[in-house]
Amino acid sequence: MNMHGHVGHFKILVGKFGEDHFCLIEMSWATSTVQRRKRRRQDDSPEMPPKSLCPGLSDVSHVVWIDTNDVNIDFIQYVGVETTDRYREGRPYKMFLYPGGSTAILSINMPNIKLAREVKVTLNHCKTNCNGVIDVLVNDSELVRGYTGTRWDNFGEQTFNIPLDMLTPGTNMVTIRLNEESRGVYWLSDLKIETVMK
């Protein structure tokens, strides 16, 4: 089935990718899980912090928009993630392929967290027609586990409220991870961090 949609001024073609692309990826993962997990342990270093910190909380409410393909952003670290524009030509997105291994780690500076009334993270993402499942972690604690509420046929936004007791003054890490039991891939386009001060 071919489906067409638009995001901004970019044309999106979504169609024929269940068998043509994603089932091949899923089958490839199913036959080489051990090898991929072994390679991730040897080669990937998710513990390494990004080179800099995302602009964080100040004493005023604000929103930080983050394009995952902005080459000037170095406060997001990717592990086991590929970049493609196969179904959104001219506007690439990140593709999470490896269950339990594919992650995006965002480092946020929040020196004035005690002044915050609310902190939210919004993801513009797609679970694809193979139903990619994700976890969202804050400082290594699970905010959401096994999330499947994402659109499958197009990119869409979901917002998650971060409890203030999960955050600490200083550097905080927000991690998006392909769930270890996910049988499909997951796409991430962009995200935003919103803070509302007291």
Buried (B, 14 or more C-beta within 10 A) or exposed (E): EEEEEEBEEEEBBBEEBBEEBBBEBBEEBEEEBEEBBEBBEEEBEBEEEBEEBBEBBBEEBEEBEBBBEEEEBEBBBBBBBBEEEEBBEEBBBBBBBBBBBBBBBBBBBBEBBEBBEBBBBBBBBBBBBBBBBBBBBBBEEEBBEEBEEBEBBBBBBBEBEBEBEBBEEEBBBBBBBBBEEBBBBBBBBBBBBBBEBE
